[in-house]
Amino acid sequence: MLPVNYQAAADLLADRVILVTGAGQGIGRALAVACAKHGATVVLLGRSVKKLEAVYDEIELAGYPKPAAVPLDLEKSTDADFERVIQAITSQLGRLDGIVHVASAFLGLFPLEQESLDYWLTALRVNVAAPAALTRLALPLLKASPDASVIYVSETHGHAATAYWGGFSVSKHAGAFWADIAAKEWDTIPDLRINTLIPGPVQSPQRTKTHPGEEKTSLPAADSLLPSFLYLLGPDSKGVSGKTFDCANPSTPVN
């Protein structure tokens, strides 16, 4: 289970390199800044150069470790693109101690009869295939770390079949299933772990798309998730792998 009222040490992630996808906004932005605040060198990955630059400047102005920024569209990326990202991390930073797969493709809520092949392929590519490919190419660096953690960010509807969530919920379910398989394959590597985190309802750009009429001030801020992310990224969770945690019910693992 996730510890209640977890307090991350100020230097929890000191000297670590953490890659955060979807780092330009929402949960990804909040997490990237928090990782930097706790000592990590953060690799910011996202589609929008402008948004990445804003997060980069926020981290640098705060006096945290200088981050790196990688503009990349996960829907269009190939193995060669991901390999270039990992090669850049290797040459410029020399290590990788964690990946948080926050980036997500959500195109809207539709009945299955209206979901085109392109809709399905976009969701599957961004929400499953890209995290799997990026992690696969990062494995040599992750295995070399003395304490590496991968987090797959899922979604509530990826764990309970609900009408109109179709391809998006299937892709999130598949992503969590991929993380479970990875955990089983890595069970002989004590310094490498992977877990799934379900944020639950929080203020975020994706929530605005899924619930456009909702009063956002009634929801917790994205920052409320940070203790859970920091716990799973830092040394306090070493040995915890293959678990799915729901931030709305932190004391009870989903699996």
C-alpha positions as CSV (number, residue, x, y, z in Angstrom):
1,M,0.0,0.0,0.0
2,L,1.0,3.6,-0.4
3,P,2.0,5.2,3.0
4,V,-0.5,7.7,4.3
5,N,0.9,11.3,4.7
6,Y,4.2,10.4,3.2
7,Q,6.8,13.1,3.7
8,A,9.6,13.0,1.1
9,A,13.1,13.9,2.3
10,A,14.4,17.1,0.8
11,D,17.2,15.2,-1.0
12,L,15.1,12.1,-1.8
13,L,16.1,12.1,-5.5
14,A,19.6,13.7,-5.2
15,D,21.9,12.8,-8.0
16,R,19.2,10.8,-9.8
17,V,18.1,11.3,-13.4
18,I,14.3,11.0,-13.9
19,L,12.6,11.0,-17.3
20,V,9.0,12.4,-17.2
21,T,6.8,12.1,-20.3
22,G,4.0,14.5,-20.7
23,A,6.0,17.0,-18.7
24,G,4.7,20.1,-20.3
25,Q,1.4,20.4,-18.4
26,G,-0.9,19.0,-15.7
27,I,0.4,16.1,-13.6
28,G,3.6,15.7,-15.7
29,R,4.5,19.4,-15.1
30,A,3.8,19.2,-11.3
31,L,5.8,16.0,-11.0
32,A,8.8,17.3,-13.0
33,V,9.1,20.3,-10.8
34,A,8.7,18.2,-7.6
35,C,11.4,15.8,-8.8
36,A,13.7,18.7,-9.4
37,K,12.9,20.2,-6.0
38,H,13.9,16.9,-4.4
39,G,17.3,16.9,-6.2
40,A,16.7,15.0,-9.4
41,T,18.0,16.1,-12.8
42,V,14.7,15.8,-14.8
43,V,14.5,15.0,-18.5
44,L,11.3,16.7,-19.7
45,L,9.6,15.0,-22.6
46,G,6.6,16.3,-24.4
47,R,5.1,17.5,-27.7
48,S,5.0,21.2,-27.1
49,V,8.4,23.1,-27.2
50,K,6.7,26.1,-25.7
51,K,5.3,24.2,-22.7
52,L,8.6,22.4,-22.1
53,E,10.4,25.6,-22.2
54,A,8.1,27.0,-19.5
55,V,8.7,24.1,-17.2
56,Y,12.4,24.2,-17.9
57,D,12.5,27.9,-17.0
58,E,10.4,27.3,-13.8
59,I,12.9,24.6,-12.6
60,E,15.9,26.7,-13.5
61,L,14.6,29.9,-11.9
62,A,13.9,27.9,-8.7
63,G,17.6,27.0,-8.5
64,Y,16.9,23.3,-8.8
65,P,19.3,21.0,-10.8
66,K,19.3,22.0,-14.5
67,P,16.9,19.9,-16.4
68,A,17.0,18.6,-20.0
69,A,14.1,19.0,-22.5
70,V,13.2,16.6,-25.3
71,P,10.4,17.6,-27.7
72,L,8.8,14.4,-29.1
73,D,5.4,13.4,-30.4
74,L,4.8,9.9,-29.0
75,E,2.1,9.2,-31.6
76,K,4.6,9.6,-34.5
77,S,7.8,8.4,-32.8
78,T,9.7,5.3,-33.9
79,D,12.3,3.1,-32.3
80,A,14.9,5.3,-33.9
81,D,13.5,8.4,-32.2
82,F,13.4,6.7,-28.8
83,E,16.9,5.4,-29.3
84,R,18.1,8.9,-29.9
85,V,16.5,10.1,-26.7
86,I,18.3,7.3,-24.7
87,Q,21.6,8.0,-26.5
88,A,21.3,11.7,-25.6
89,I,20.6,10.8,-21.9
90,T,23.6,8.4,-21.9
91,S,26.0,10.9,-23.5
92,Q,24.9,14.0,-21.6
93,L,23.9,12.7,-18.2
94,G,25.4,9.2,-18.0
95,R,22.6,7.5,-16.1
96,L,18.9,7.0,-15.8
97,D,17.2,6.2,-12.5
98,G,13.6,6.4,-13.3
99,I,10.9,6.9,-15.9
100,V,7.3,8.2,-15.3
101,H,5.0,7.6,-18.2
102,V,2.5,10.4,-17.7
103,A,1.8,11.3,-21.3
104,S,-1.6,10.2,-22.5
105,A,-3.8,10.4,-25.6
106,F,-7.4,11.0,-25.0
107,L,-9.5,11.9,-28.0
108,G,-13.0,12.0,-26.5
109,L,-15.8,9.8,-25.3
110,F,-17.7,7.9,-28.0
111,P,-19.8,4.8,-28.4
112,L,-17.7,1.9,-29.9
113,E,-19.6,2.2,-33.2
114,Q,-18.1,5.6,-33.7
115,E,-14.5,4.8,-32.9
116,S,-12.4,4.7,-36.0
117,L,-9.3,2.6,-36.6
118,D,-7.2,5.8,-36.3
119,Y,-8.8,6.6,-33.0
120,W,-7.8,3.2,-31.6
121,L,-4.3,3.3,-33.1
122,T,-3.6,6.7,-31.6
123,A,-4.7,5.6,-28.1
124,L,-2.8,2.3,-28.3
125,R,0.3,3.9,-29.7
126,V,0.6,6.7,-27.2
127,N,-0.7,4.9,-24.1
128,V,0.8,1.5,-24.5
129,A,3.3,1.0,-27.4
130,A,5.3,4.2,-26.7
131,P,5.9,3.5,-23.0
132,A,6.9,-0.1,-23.8
133,A,9.3,0.9,-26.5
134,L,10.9,3.8,-24.6
135,T,11.4,1.6,-21.5
136,R,12.8,-1.3,-23.6
137,L,15.5,1.0,-25.0
138,A,16.2,2.5,-21.6
139,L,16.7,-0.9,-19.9
140,P,20.5,-0.9,-20.1
141,L,20.6,2.4,-18.2
142,L,17.9,1.4,-15.8
143,K,19.7,-1.9,-15.0
144,A,22.9,0.0,-14.4
145,S,21.2,2.2,-11.7
146,P,21.6,1.1,-8.1
147,D,17.9,1.9,-7.6
148,A,15.7,2.4,-10.6
149,S,11.9,2.9,-10.7
150,V,9.4,3.0,-13.6
151,I,5.9,4.2,-13.1
152,Y,3.1,3.8,-15.5
153,V,0.3,6.3,-15.0
154,S,-3.1,4.6,-15.7
155,E,-6.7,5.9,-15.4
156,T,-9.7,4.8,-13.4
157,H,-11.6,3.7,-16.5
158,G,-8.7,1.5,-17.5
159,H,-9.6,-0.8,-14.6
160,A,-13.4,-0.9,-14.8
161,A,-15.2,-1.3,-18.1
162,T,-17.4,1.7,-18.7
163,A,-19.6,2.6,-21.6
164,Y,-18.2,5.2,-24.0
165,W,-14.6,5.1,-22.8
166,G,-13.8,2.4,-25.4
167,G,-10.3,2.6,-27.0
168,F,-8.9,4.9,-24.3
169,S,-9.9,2.6,-21.4
170,V,-8.7,-0.4,-23.3
171,S,-5.3,1.2,-24.0
172,K,-4.9,2.2,-20.3
173,H,-5.8,-1.4,-19.2
174,A,-3.3,-2.7,-21.7
175,G,-0.6,-0.3,-20.4
176,A,-1.2,-1.5,-16.8
177,F,-1.0,-5.1,-18.0
178,W,2.3,-4.4,-19.8
179,A,3.7,-3.0,-16.5
180,D,2.6,-6.2,-14.7
181,I,4.4,-8.3,-17.3
182,A,7.5,-6.2,-17.0
183,A,7.5,-6.6,-13.2
184,K,7.4,-10.4,-13.6
185,E,10.2,-10.4,-16.1
186,W,12.3,-8.1,-13.9
187,D,11.7,-10.0,-10.6
188,T,15.3,-11.3,-10.7
189,I,16.7,-7.7,-10.9
190,P,16.4,-6.4,-7.3
191,D,17.4,-2.8,-8.2
192,L,14.7,-2.3,-10.8
193,R,11.0,-2.0,-10.2
194,I,7.8,-1.0,-12.0
195,N,4.4,0.0,-10.7
196,T,1.2,1.4,-11.9
197,L,-0.4,4.5,-10.4
198,I,-4.0,5.6,-10.9
199,P,-4.3,9.3,-10.1
200,G,-8.1,9.5,-9.7
201,P,-10.0,12.7,-10.2
202,V,-7.7,15.7,-10.0
203,Q,-7.4,19.1,-11.7
204,S,-5.7,18.4,-15.0
205,P,-6.1,19.2,-18.7
206,Q,-7.3,15.6,-19.4
207,R,-10.0,15.9,-16.7
208,T,-11.2,19.1,-18.4
209,K,-11.7,17.0,-21.6
210,T,-13.4,14.1,-19.9
211,H,-15.7,16.2,-17.6
212,P,-16.1,19.6,-19.4
213,G,-19.0,20.8,-17.2
214,E,-17.4,19.9,-13.9
215,E,-16.5,22.6,-11.3
216,K,-12.7,22.1,-11.2
217,T,-12.2,23.8,-7.8
218,S,-14.1,20.9,-6.2
219,L,-11.2,18.5,-7.2
220,P,-7.8,18.1,-5.6
221,A,-4.9,19.8,-7.3
222,A,-2.4,17.7,-9.2
223,D,0.1,18.5,-6.4
224,S,-1.9,16.2,-4.1
225,L,-0.5,13.2,-6.1
226,L,3.1,14.1,-5.6
227,P,3.7,12.2,-2.3
228,S,2.6,8.9,-4.0
229,F,4.9,9.6,-7.0
230,L,7.8,10.5,-4.9
231,Y,7.4,7.5,-2.7
232,L,7.4,5.2,-5.7
233,L,10.4,6.9,-7.3
234,G,12.6,7.1,-4.2
235,P,14.5,4.6,-2.2
236,D,11.7,4.1,0.4
237,S,9.8,2.0,-2.1
238,K,12.7,-0.3,-3.1
239,G,11.4,-3.8,-3.4
240,V,7.9,-2.7,-4.2
241,S,7.1,-3.9,-7.8
242,G,4.3,-5.2,-9.9
243,K,1.7,-3.3,-7.9
244,T,-1.2,-1.0,-9.0
245,F,-2.1,1.8,-6.6
246,D,-5.1,4.0,-6.7
247,C,-4.4,7.5,-5.2
248,A,-8.1,7.8,-4.3
249,N,-7.6,4.7,-2.0
250,P,-3.9,4.7,-1.2
251,S,-4.2,2.1,1.6
252,T,-5.5,-0.6,-0.7
253,P,-3.5,-1.8,-3.7
254,V,-5.6,-2.7,-6.7
255,N,-3.5,-5.8,-7.1
